[in-house]
Amino acid sequence: MSEVKLTSVKVISELYKKFKNETIESEFSLQKLVNRTLDRFVYEEDFRKEILEHENLHQSGSKF
């Protein structure tokens, strides 16, 4: 396994609750989602562009 970096992030509570409900019966974790998303963001230009242009989140004092 590659070297890992411990970090912390703030997530939108309601989105996290929905994520947990969607993954409750599987072993899919937030860590898996983040690592897979980071991989696609770094190596797939179309995905990166889609993420950078995504504006469907509600701001609540932080830069989401």
C-alpha positions in Angstrom: 0.0 0.0 0.0 1.2 3.5 -0.7 2.1 5.9 2.0 -1.0 7.4 3.6 -1.7 11.0 4.8 -3.9 11.5 7.8 -6.1 14.6 7.3 -9.4 15.9 8.5 -12.1 17.6 6.5 -15.5 19.2 7.2 -18.4 17.7 5.3 -22.0 18.8 5.0 -23.9 16.9 7.7 -27.0 16.2 5.6 -24.9 14.9 2.7 -22.9 12.7 5.0 -26.1 11.2 6.5 -27.4 10.5 3.1 -24.1 8.9 2.1 -24.1 6.7 5.2 -27.7 5.6 4.5 -26.8 4.7 0.9 -23.8 2.6 2.0 -25.1 1.1 5.2 -25.3 -2.4 3.8 -22.0 -2.3 1.9 -18.5 -1.9 3.1 -18.1 1.2 1.1 -16.5 3.9 3.3 -15.9 7.6 3.1 -12.2 6.8 2.9 -12.8 4.6 -0.2 -14.9 7.4 -1.8 -12.3 10.0 -1.1 -9.4 8.0 -2.4 -11.2 6.9 -5.6 -12.4 10.5 -6.2 -8.9 11.8 -5.7 -7.5 9.3 -8.2 -10.0 10.2 -10.8 -9.5 13.9 -10.2 -5.8 13.6 -10.7 -5.8 11.3 -13.7 -9.1 12.1 -15.6 -9.3 15.6 -17.1 -13.1 15.3 -17.8 -13.9 14.2 -14.3 -11.7 17.0 -12.9 -13.5 19.6 -15.0 -16.9 18.2 -13.9 -15.9 18.5 -10.2 -14.5 22.0 -10.6 -17.7 23.1 -12.3 -20.1 21.4 -9.8 -22.0 24.1 -7.9 -24.9 22.1 -6.5 -23.9 22.5 -2.8 -25.3 25.0 -0.3 -22.7 27.1 1.4 -22.9 27.5 5.1 -19.9 29.7 6.0 -17.3 27.5 4.5 -16.0 27.1 1.0 -17.8 23.9 -0.2 
